[in-house]
């Protein structure tokens, strides 16, 4: 049974209860009011709004739903008696054996350990120790309950030494903790004081060499929270250079899985999962300072935007390489504004039919709800397919003229020309089949089954024989993926026409 002191047995009202508002976590008060009764103390609590009771009353945090007035597992699992008609004030009773110095010391250590598990973002080590002590192991209540015991409960020697040391270094500890955690006791942000943008950058690489170095050097000047390079089986020397670069995380895949699958793998990587925005940057693109900030600012200003991109310039930075994705009359996905003078940097944000995969910034939620890029596309048209799937869900896209980047242009595709043309021809047909209604698909395939300008360019680069073999291989690939494309048509309504 719980032992009660003689002084408390003689009291007419053994417990002082106060009806007050629900418990709230407040900062510790260092003022001790003259009217503070035996239940007031230094610690966390709820401020009473009753007249004449401005002080902070002691508050514990019960974890049991047992009826008031019964023994229950209360604060941090400690057995306590909850007074009737006072659900937020607990009265603790300890036996003499429990309040002996070894037992009291053990209870204090247990309380500190439990408090560290509960209060997981401390402002400083001193505040955690003090809050743990005040929340569940009040030294003064231990002394009162042990007045009839031959062993008088004392504060643990470790706590006394800790307080003495904190008296000399508390300010230094608190300053270091706030600088590293962003300040605040609860819910300290992952990135201190928003010095970093809440965006994770994914760079898909396959033996990028000097182009990749230029891309990462530019990203080092951007305040992104994470930069992750997903490597598609590059040479060992390039992997060594990447691992030696500070501030860059590397996800080696060991084989060339294509842009689409590698980008999806980077998007779901645990190191980027908590960030609300995703940016994909080609390894041959160089962002100018402020690119990510301008894009995120546009997304924050318009909640209906699923993704944005900046003005992508050519390698020399004079003409526009692309302002977004558009569709020509032959039903090909093309770069909007390609080869034209770029808009002014102070021009307003304007809508576009889609964003290209060169340097887009997505809302993570929109990207994940759409299913990300189609991994079976490998590369080429994966951005156009994702844009159409998002359009089917009612999403919108925009170009941000204030964000600028330079793009070398298909540096990877020039190393695998035959595979590039096979994927271009096959993925175009698959994109139309996956996102257009039956009537729109029929008219598209009858009017332009194969874009003649694209086939002419393939013949120029590959030769007639290789170009025909590539066309036959593309047709076979479209046939093999028919079941997957039929499944992709499920969900949001299909488009009756392509955006222009």
C-alpha positions as a Python dict, from the first residue, in 0.01 Angstrom:
ca = {
    (1, 'X'): (0, 0, 0),
    (2, 'X'): (104, 356, -44),
    (3, 'X'): (244, 526, 263),
    (4, 'X'): (100, 869, 365),
    (5, 'X'): (284, 1103, 597),
    (6, 'X'): (140, 1203, 936),
    (7, 'X'): (117, 1563, 824),
    (8, 'X'): (-97, 1469, 526),
    (9, 'X'): (-319, 1238, 734),
    (10, 'X'): (-397, 1527, 966),
    (11, 'X'): (-496, 1756, 678),
    (12, 'X'): (-869, 1817, 635),
    (13, 'X'): (-821, 1858, 262),
    (14, 'X'): (-542, 1620, 160),
    (15, 'X'): (-537, 1729, -203),
    (16, 'X'): (-559, 2074, -351),
    (17, 'X'): (-738, 2061, -681),
    (18, 'X'): (-789, 2336, -933),
    (19, 'X'): (-1038, 2338, -1217),
    (20, 'X'): (-863, 2487, -1518),
    (21, 'X'): (-830, 2475, -1893),
    (22, 'X'): (-689, 2165, -2068),
    (23, 'X'): (-317, 2114, -2031),
    (24, 'X'): (-92, 2300, -2271),
    (25, 'X'): (283, 2286, -2301),
    (26, 'X'): (425, 2620, -2194),
    (27, 'X'): (772, 2755, -2141),
    (28, 'X'): (921, 2708, -1796),
    (29, 'X'): (845, 2988, -1557),
    (30, 'X'): (1121, 3102, -1325),
    (31, 'X'): (891, 3314, -1109),
    (32, 'X'): (755, 3180, -781),
    (33, 'X'): (443, 3368, -683),
    (34, 'X'): (372, 3429, -314),
    (35, 'X'): (33, 3268, -358),
    (36, 'X'): (179, 2952, -499),
    (37, 'X'): (60, 2660, -296),
    (38, 'X'): (211, 2316, -245),
    (39, 'X'): (105, 2208, -593),
    (40, 'X'): (297, 2482, -775),
    (41, 'X'): (650, 2421, -893),
    (42, 'X'): (896, 2505, -1163),
    (43, 'X'): (812, 2301, -1469),
    (44, 'X'): (571, 2249, -1752),
    (45, 'X'): (211, 2323, -1678),
    (46, 'X'): (-110, 2500, -1768),
    (47, 'X'): (-178, 2855, -1662),
    (48, 'X'): (-497, 2899, -1464),
    (49, 'X'): (-727, 3181, -1572),
    (50, 'X'): (-905, 3194, -1238),
    (51, 'X'): (-876, 3519, -1046),
    (52, 'X'): (-597, 3515, -790),
    (53, 'X'): (-426, 3212, -942),
    (54, 'X'): (-189, 3342, -1208),
    (55, 'X'): (88, 3096, -1131),
    (56, 'X'): (175, 2777, -1315),
    (57, 'X'): (36, 2473, -1139),
    (58, 'X'): (203, 2139, -1153),
    (59, 'X'): (89, 1921, -1438),
    (60, 'X'): (166, 1558, -1515),
    (61, 'X'): (94, 1370, -1835),
    (62, 'X'): (-109, 1054, -1761),
    (63, 'X'): (-97, 778, -2017),
    (64, 'X'): (-384, 570, -1877),
    (65, 'X'): (-758, 602, -1932),
    (66, 'X'): (-854, 449, -1595),
    (67, 'X'): (-1130, 629, -1398),
    (68, 'X'): (-1025, 912, -1169),
    (69, 'X'): (-965, 815, -806),
    (70, 'X'): (-813, 476, -895),
    (71, 'X'): (-459, 354, -922),
    (72, 'X'): (-341, 372, -1279),
    (73, 'X'): (-26, 385, -1483),
    (74, 'X'): (31, 758, -1495),
    (75, 'X'): (321, 978, -1594),
    (76, 'X'): (569, 780, -1803),
    (77, 'X'): (434, 453, -1664),
    (78, 'X'): (465, 552, -1295),
    (79, 'X'): (188, 420, -1071),
    (80, 'X'): (0, 714, -929),
    (81, 'X'): (-334, 793, -764),
    (82, 'X'): (-548, 1038, -960),
    (83, 'X'): (-758, 1253, -730),
    (84, 'X'): (-1130, 1258, -787),
    (85, 'X'): (-1281, 1551, -976),
    (86, 'X'): (-934, 1655, -1081),
    (87, 'X'): (-836, 1461, -1393),
    (88, 'X'): (-532, 1675, -1467),
    (89, 'X'): (-366, 1676, -1124),
    (90, 'X'): (-212, 1358, -985),
    (91, 'X'): (-111, 1281, -632),
    (92, 'X'): (190, 1052, -590),
    (93, 'X'): (252, 834, -289),
    (94, 'X'): (570, 640, -232),
    (95, 'X'): (652, 377, 25),
    (96, 'X'): (959, 424, 249),
    (97, 'X'): (1139, 151, 59),
    (98, 'X'): (1072, 325, -269),
    (99, 'X'): (1211, 654, -138),
    (100, 'X'): (1539, 516, -12),
    (101, 'X'): (1840, 678, -180),
    (102, 'X'): (1924, 386, -415),
    (103, 'X'): (1562, 344, -520),
    (104, 'X'): (1507, 717, -561),
    (105, 'X'): (1821, 742, -767),
    (106, 'X'): (1708, 453, -988),
    (107, 'X'): (1364, 613, -1033),
    (108, 'X'): (1527, 940, -1131),
    (109, 'X'): (1745, 773, -1392),
    (110, 'X'): (1444, 587, -1532),
    (111, 'X'): (1246, 910, -1550),
    (112, 'X'): (1528, 1081, -1737),
    (113, 'X'): (1546, 796, -1989),
    (114, 'X'): (1171, 805, -2045),
    (115, 'X'): (1177, 1179, -2088),
    (116, 'X'): (1446, 1159, -2352),
    (117, 'X'): (1229, 919, -2547),
    (118, 'X'): (926, 1147, -2519),
    (119, 'X'): (1083, 1491, -2562),
    (120, 'X'): (1285, 1406, -2868),
    (121, 'X'): (1393, 1754, -2977),
    (122, 'X'): (1547, 1931, -2677),
    (123, 'X'): (1665, 2288, -2678),
    (124, 'X'): (1957, 2190, -2460),
    (125, 'X'): (2069, 1900, -2247),
    (126, 'X'): (2002, 2099, -1932),
    (127, 'X'): (1639, 2173, -2025),
    (128, 'X'): (1571, 1804, -2096),
    (129, 'X'): (1717, 1697, -1765),
    (130, 'X'): (1525, 1960, -1572),
    (131, 'X'): (1197, 1892, -1753),
    (132, 'X'): (1233, 1520, -1694),
    (133, 'X'): (1288, 1577, -1325),
    (134, 'X'): (1000, 1822, -1289),
    (135, 'X'): (760, 1614, -1497),
    (136, 'X'): (781, 1286, -1310),
    (137, 'X'): (1030, 1290, -1022),
    (138, 'X'): (984, 1597, -805),
    (139, 'X'): (1255, 1598, -536),
    (140, 'X'): (1042, 1800, -296),
    (141, 'X'): (747, 1561, -321),
    (142, 'X'): (985, 1272, -258),
    (143, 'X'): (1112, 1444, 56),
    (144, 'X'): (761, 1515, 185),
    (145, 'X'): (643, 1159, 132),
    (146, 'X'): (957, 1020, 298),
    (147, 'X'): (932, 1226, 619),
    (148, 'X'): (829, 919, 819),
    (149, 'X'): (1101, 700, 668),
    (150, 'X'): (1441, 644, 832),
    (151, 'X'): (1594, 706, 488),
    (152, 'X'): (1553, 1060, 367),
    (153, 'X'): (1523, 1088, -13),
    (154, 'X'): (1778, 1313, -174),
    (155, 'X'): (1841, 1437, -524),
    (156, 'X'): (2081, 1208, -711),
    (157, 'X'): (2443, 1312, -690),
    (158, 'X'): (2466, 1297, -1068),
    (159, 'X'): (2188, 1556, -1094),
    (160, 'X'): (2362, 1785, -843),
    (161, 'X'): (2689, 1764, -1033),
    (162, 'X'): (2500, 1825, -1356),
    (163, 'X'): (2336, 2140, -1222),
    (164, 'X'): (2669, 2276, -1103),
    (165, 'X'): (2826, 2216, -1439),
    (166, 'X'): (2527, 2367, -1620),
    (167, 'X'): (2559, 2678, -1408),
    (168, 'X'): (2886, 2746, -1584),
    (169, 'X'): (2810, 2625, -1935),
    (170, 'X'): (2432, 2634, -1988),
    (171, 'X'): (2448, 2934, -2219),
    (172, 'X'): (2713, 2776, -2434),
    (173, 'X'): (2523, 2445, -2459),
    (174, 'X'): (2197, 2622, -2545),
    (175, 'X'): (2362, 2840, -2807),
    (176, 'X'): (2525, 2542, -2981),
    (177, 'X'): (2202, 2340, -2972),
    (178, 'X'): (1992, 2619, -3121),
    (179, 'X'): (2245, 2683, -3394),
    (180, 'X'): (2241, 2316, -3499),
    (181, 'X'): (1869, 2247, -3463),
    (182, 'X'): (1706, 2572, -3565),
    (183, 'X'): (1579, 2665, -3216),
    (184, 'X'): (1258, 2572, -3041),
    (185, 'X'): (1187, 2286, -2807),
    (186, 'X'): (929, 2095, -3008),
    (187, 'X'): (938, 2010, -3379),
    (188, 'X'): (1274, 2167, -3462),
    (189, 'X'): (1296, 2196, -3842),
    (190, 'X'): (1515, 1966, -4049),
    (191, 'X'): (1685, 2262, -4209),
    (192, 'X'): (1781, 2532, -3965),
    (193, 'X'): (1596, 2861, -4004),
    (194, 'X'): (1509, 2782, -4367),
    (195, 'X'): (1864, 2838, -4480),
    (196, 'X'): (1800, 2560, -4734),
    (197, 'X'): (1514, 2527, -4979),
    (198, 'X'): (1277, 2234, -4913),
    (199, 'X'): (1368, 2065, -5242),
    (200, 'X'): (1562, 1753, -5326),
    (201, 'X'): (1756, 1753, -5653),
    (202, 'X'): (1796, 1430, -5852),
    (203, 'X'): (2068, 1414, -6117),
    (204, 'X'): (2067, 1102, -6335),
    (205, 'X'): (2416, 1029, -6465),
    (206, 'X'): (2584, 791, -6702),
    (207, 'X'): (2950, 876, -6759),
    (208, 'X'): (2881, 1249, -6765),
    (209, 'X'): (3244, 1345, -6717),
    (210, 'X'): (3315, 1718, -6733),
    (211, 'X'): (2949, 1797, -6810),
    (212, 'X'): (2847, 1638, -6480),
    (213, 'X'): (3117, 1834, -6297),
    (214, 'X'): (2982, 2161, -6437),
    (215, 'X'): (2627, 2060, -6340),
    (216, 'X'): (2725, 1977, -5980),
    (217, 'X'): (2939, 2290, -5946),
    (218, 'X'): (2633, 2499, -6032),
    (219, 'X'): (2412, 2301, -5792),
    (220, 'X'): (2662, 2362, -5513),
    (221, 'X'): (2566, 2731, -5534),
    (222, 'X'): (2194, 2649, -5503),
    (223, 'X'): (2051, 2620, -5149),
    (224, 'X'): (1891, 2279, -5206),
    (225, 'X'): (1843, 2056, -4904),
    (226, 'X'): (1973, 1745, -5081),
    (227, 'X'): (2153, 1672, -5406),
    (228, 'X'): (2139, 1306, -5508),
    (229, 'X'): (2324, 1165, -5809),
    (230, 'X'): (2167, 842, -5935),
    (231, 'X'): (2441, 668, -6129),
    (232, 'X'): (2348, 433, -6414),
    (233, 'X'): (2661, 217, -6407),
    (234, 'X'): (2931, 475, -6479),
    (235, 'X'): (3301, 392, -6477),
    (236, 'X'): (3478, 332, -6148),
    (237, 'X'): (3681, 649, -6186),
    (238, 'X'): (3369, 863, -6214),
    (239, 'X'): (3218, 696, -5908),
    (240, 'X'): (3536, 774, -5713),
    (241, 'X'): (3514, 1138, -5814),
    (242, 'X'): (3149, 1152, -5712),
    (243, 'X'): (3213, 996, -5372),
    (244, 'X'): (3486, 1250, -5304),
    (245, 'X'): (3263, 1548, -5381),
    (246, 'X'): (3129, 1708, -5061),
    (247, 'X'): (2758, 1770, -5019),
    (248, 'X'): (2652, 1519, -5287),
    (249, 'X'): (2484, 1187, -5218),
    (250, 'X'): (2532, 902, -5465),
    (251, 'X'): (2290, 619, -5543),
    (252, 'X'): (2479, 370, -5766),
    (253, 'X'): (2251, 139, -5964),
    (254, 'X'): (2530, -67, -6120),
    (255, 'X'): (2369, -76, -6466),
    (256, 'X'): (2214, 165, -6713),
    (257, 'X'): (1844, 157, -6625),
    (258, 'X'): (1757, 469, -6820),
    (259, 'X'): (1649, 814, -6712),
    (260, 'X'): (1291, 724, -6614),
    (261, 'X'): (1368, 439, -6374),
    (262, 'X'): (1671, 614, -6227),
    (263, 'X'): (1475, 934, -6167),
    (264, 'X'): (1198, 739, -5994),
    (265, 'X'): (1457, 567, -5778),
    (266, 'X'): (1601, 899, -5672),
    (267, 'X'): (1256, 1042, -5598),
    (268, 'X'): (1171, 765, -5350),
    (269, 'X'): (1515, 759, -5190),
    (270, 'X'): (1486, 798, -4813),
    (271, 'X'): (1724, 1094, -4813),
    (272, 'X'): (1476, 1297, -5021),
    (273, 'X'): (1146, 1148, -4908),
    (274, 'X'): (1061, 1415, -4649),
    (275, 'X'): (1106, 1710, -4887),
    (276, 'X'): (788, 1852, -5048),
    (277, 'X'): (950, 1948, -5381),
    (278, 'X'): (1148, 1745, -5633),
    (279, 'X'): (1381, 1882, -5899),
    (280, 'X'): (1525, 1674, -6181),
    (281, 'X'): (1832, 1813, -6353),
    (282, 'X'): (2001, 1661, -6656),
    (283, 'X'): (2370, 1596, -6609),
    (284, 'X'): (2444, 1823, -6908),
    (285, 'X'): (2242, 2118, -6770),
    (286, 'X'): (2387, 2408, -6571),
    (287, 'X'): (2152, 2606, -6347),
    (288, 'X'): (2211, 2976, -6301),
    (289, 'X'): (2199, 3111, -5943),
    (290, 'X'): (1846, 3149, -5809),
    (291, 'X'): (1688, 2888, -6039),
    (292, 'X'): (1542, 2670, -5765),
    (293, 'X'): (1431, 2963, -5551),
    (294, 'X'): (1239, 3119, -5841),
    (295, 'X'): (1069, 2791, -5930),
    (296, 'X'): (966, 2713, -5571),
    (297, 'X'): (840, 3067, -5532),
    (298, 'X'): (610, 3016, -5831),
    (299, 'X'): (482, 2687, -5688),
    (300, 'X'): (416, 2846, -5352),
    (301, 'X'): (227, 3133, -5514),
    (302, 'X'): (-9, 2907, -5714),
    (303, 'X'): (-135, 2592, -5544),
    (304, 'X'): (-282, 2463, -5871),
    (305, 'X'): (57, 2420, -6036),
    (306, 'X'): (189, 2065, -6037),
    (307, 'X'): (531, 2154, -6180),
    (308, 'X'): (727, 2444, -6325),
    (309, 'X'): (1045, 2495, -6516),
    (310, 'X'): (1268, 2786, -6600),
    (311, 'X'): (1388, 2919, -6932),
    (312, 'X'): (1629, 2659, -7072),
    (313, 'X'): (1889, 2823, -7295),
    (314, 'X'): (2123, 2659, -7542),
    (315, 'X'): (2484, 2585, -7459),
    (316, 'X'): (2596, 2937, -7547),
    (317, 'X'): (2315, 3100, -7347),
    (318, 'X'): (2180, 3314, -7631),
    (319, 'X'): (1870, 3139, -7768),
    (320, 'X'): (1602, 2937, -7598),
    (321, 'X'): (1644, 2562, -7602),
    (322, 'X'): (1296, 2518, -7456),
    (323, 'X'): (1031, 2685, -7242),
    (324, 'X'): (825, 2371, -7189),
    (325, 'X'): (663, 2087, -7380),
    (326, 'X'): (424, 2151, -7669),
    (327, 'X'): (271, 1935, -7945),
    (328, 'X'): (298, 2010, -8316),
    (329, 'X'): (43, 1922, -8584),
    (330, 'X'): (223, 1589, -8654),
    (331, 'X'): (149, 1497, -8288),
    (332, 'X'): (512, 1513, -8181),
    (333, 'X'): (627, 1648, -7848),
    (334, 'X'): (855, 1943, -7913),
    (335, 'X'): (1035, 2205, -7708),
    (336, 'X'): (827, 2521, -7687),
    (337, 'X'): (1013, 2828, -7819),
    (338, 'X'): (1313, 2629, -7940),
    (339, 'X'): (1563, 2846, -8127),
    (340, 'X'): (1381, 3170, -8048),
    (341, 'X'): (1500, 3463, -7835),
    (342, 'X'): (1420, 3394, -7467),
    (343, 'X'): (1169, 3605, -7275),
    (344, 'X'): (1297, 3875, -7042),
    (345, 'X'): (1401, 3767, -6695),
    (346, 'X'): (1151, 4003, -6535),
    (347, 'X'): (859, 3874, -6743),
    (348, 'X'): (567, 3723, -6549),
    (349, 'X'): (515, 3350, -6508),
    (350, 'X'): (313, 3207, -6799),
    (351, 'X'): (136, 2873, -6851),
    (352, 'X'): (276, 2594, -7069),
    (353, 'X'): (127, 2257, -7178),
    (354, 'X'): (395, 2062, -6992),
    (355, 'X'): (746, 2072, -6847),
    (356, 'X'): (1044, 1897, -7001),
    (357, 'X'): (1277, 1666, -6814),
    (358, 'X'): (1575, 1900, -6847),
    (359, 'X'): (1525, 2090, -6521),
    (360, 'X'): (1166, 2066, -6389),
    (361, 'X'): (1058, 2120, -6029),
    (362, 'X'): (758, 1909, -5918),
    (363, 'X'): (538, 1904, -5617),
    (364, 'X'): (618, 1569, -5461),
    (365, 'X'): (252, 1491, -5398),
    (366, 'X'): (155, 1549, -5761),
    (367, 'X'): (452, 1348, -5887),
    (368, 'X'): (374, 1051, -5663),
    (369, 'X'): (-2, 1055, -5724),
    (370, 'X'): (62, 1041, -6100),
    (371, 'X'): (296, 744, -6052),
    (372, 'X'): (616, 921, -6154),
    (373, 'X'): (783, 857, -6487),
    (374, 'X'): (696, 545, -6682),
    (375, 'X'): (996, 324, -6619),
    (376, 'X'): (945, 117, -6934),
    (377, 'X'): (1006, 428, -7147),
    (378, 'X'): (1377, 419, -7047),
    (379, 'X'): (1425, 771, -7185),
    (380, 'X'): (1265, 1016, -7431),
    (381, 'X'): (895, 1106, -7407),
    (382, 'X'): (884, 1006, -7040),
    (383, 'X'): (833, 1374, -6950),
    (384, 'X'): (562, 1421, -7216),
    (385, 'X'): (375, 1113, -7091),
    (386, 'X'): (389, 1235, -6730),
    (387, 'X'): (267, 1580, -6836),
    (388, 'X'): (-36, 1430, -7012),
    (389, 'X'): (-119, 1209, -6714),
    (390, 'X'): (-108, 1511, -6486),
    (391, 'X'): (-324, 1709, -6729),
    (392, 'X'): (-582, 1433, -6713),
    (393, 'X'): (-599, 1496, -6337),
    (394, 'X'): (-655, 1869, -6385),
    (395, 'X'): (-300, 1982, -6309),
    (396, 'X'): (-136, 2287, -6465),
    (397, 'X'): (220, 2383, -6556),
    (398, 'X'): (411, 2709, -6592),
    (399, 'X'): (740, 2855, -6708),
    (400, 'X'): (928, 3092, -6477),
    (401, 'X'): (1131, 3344, -6681),
    (402, 'X'): (1333, 3450, -6376),
    (403, 'X'): (1484, 3098, -6359),
    (404, 'X'): (1755, 3037, -6618),
    (405, 'X'): (1963, 2733, -6711),
    (406, 'X'): (2192, 2629, -6995),
    (407, 'X'): (2162, 2291, -7165),
    (408, 'X'): (2420, 2121, -7385),
    (409, 'X'): (2141, 1915, -7545),
    (410, 'X'): (2121, 1534, -7583),
    (411, 'X'): (2481, 1477, -7481),
    (412, 'X'): (2393, 1123, -7371),
    (413, 'X'): (2175, 1044, -7673),
    (414, 'X'): (2458, 1112, -7917),
    (415, 'X'): (2647, 814, -7774),
    (416, 'X'): (2362, 567, -7847),
    (417, 'X'): (2198, 697, -8170),
    (418, 'X'): (2024, 375, -8277),
    (419, 'X'): (1868, 318, -7935),
    (420, 'X'): (1769, 685, -7919),
    (421, 'X'): (1569, 669, -8243),
    (422, 'X'): (1404, 341, -8149),
    (423, 'X'): (1286, 489, -7819),
    (424, 'X'): (1177, 816, -7979),
    (425, 'X'): (958, 642, -8237),
    (426, 'X'): (814, 382, -7998),
    (427, 'X'): (754, 608, -7700),
    (428, 'X'): (570, 866, -7910),
    (429, 'X'): (311, 608, -8012),
    (430, 'X'): (289, 472, -7659),
    (431, 'X'): (234, 820, -7513),
    (432, 'X'): (-58, 881, -7748),
    (433, 'X'): (-204, 536, -7682),
    (434, 'X'): (-183, 578, -7304),
    (435, 'X'): (-347, 920, -7276),
    (436, 'X'): (-582, 986, -7571),
    (437, 'X'): (-939, 868, -7608),
    (438, 'X'): (-1024, 602, -7866),
    (439, 'X'): (-1140, 852, -8129),
    (440, 'X'): (-838, 1077, -8083),
    (441, 'X'): (-600, 778, -8103),
    (442, 'X'): (-756, 652, -8426),
    (443, 'X'): (-734, 987, -8598),
    (444, 'X'): (-377, 1037, -8478),
    (445, 'X'): (-252, 700, -8598),
    (446, 'X'): (-426, 730, -8934),
    (447, 'X'): (-298, 1082, -8998),
    (448, 'X'): (60, 1048, -8867),
    (449, 'X'): (161, 691, -8782),
    (450, 'X'): (527, 786, -8828),
    (451, 'X'): (636, 1152, -8848),
    (452, 'X'): (817, 1180, -9179),
    (453, 'X'): (1055, 1456, -9063),
    (454, 'X'): (1166, 1237, -8771),
    (455, 'X'): (1217, 938, -9000),
    (456, 'X'): (1417, 1154, -9240),
    (457, 'X'): (1643, 1267, -8957),
    (458, 'X'): (1692, 906, -8850),
    (459, 'X'): (1797, 808, -9201),
    (460, 'X'): (2048, 1094, -9209),
    (461, 'X'): (2205, 990, -8881),
    (462, 'X'): (2185, 610, -8906),
    (463, 'X'): (2163, 537, -9276),
    (464, 'X'): (1868, 380, -9457),
    (465, 'X'): (1929, 21, -9351),
    (466, 'X'): (1978, 91, -8980),
    (467, 'X'): (1688, 334, -8981),
    (468, 'X'): (1449, 69, -9119),
    (469, 'X'): (1569, -186, -8864),
    (470, 'X'): (1518, 73, -8592),
    (471, 'X'): (1162, 139, -8713),
    (472, 'X'): (1081, -234, -8708),
    (473, 'X'): (1224, -266, -8357),
    (474, 'X'): (1016, 29, -8238),
    (475, 'X'): (697, -127, -8379),
    (476, 'X'): (770, -454, -8197),
    (477, 'X'): (832, -266, -7871),
    (478, 'X'): (495, -89, -7899),
    (479, 'X'): (323, -425, -7947),
    (480, 'X'): (497, -581, -7646),
    (481, 'X'): (386, -300, -7415),
    (482, 'X'): (19, -300, -7516),
    (483, 'X'): (-103, -452, -7185),
    (484, 'X'): (89, -198, -6978),
    (485, 'X'): (-46, 90, -7186),
    (486, 'X'): (-404, -33, -7150),
    (487, 'X'): (-362, -34, -6773),
    (488, 'X'): (-227, 324, -6786),
    (489, 'X'): (-554, 440, -6945),
    (490, 'X'): (-742, 354, -6626),
    (491, 'X'): (-798, 636, -6382),
    (492, 'X'): (-862, 999, -6479),
    (493, 'X'): (-1057, 1067, -6802),
    (494, 'X'): (-861, 1039, -7124),
    (495, 'X'): (-783, 1347, -7331),
    (496, 'X'): (-989, 1420, -7642),
    (497, 'X'): (-705, 1623, -7797),
    (498, 'X'): (-349, 1723, -7725),
    (499, 'X'): (-268, 2061, -7572),
    (500, 'X'): (-112, 2307, -7816),
}
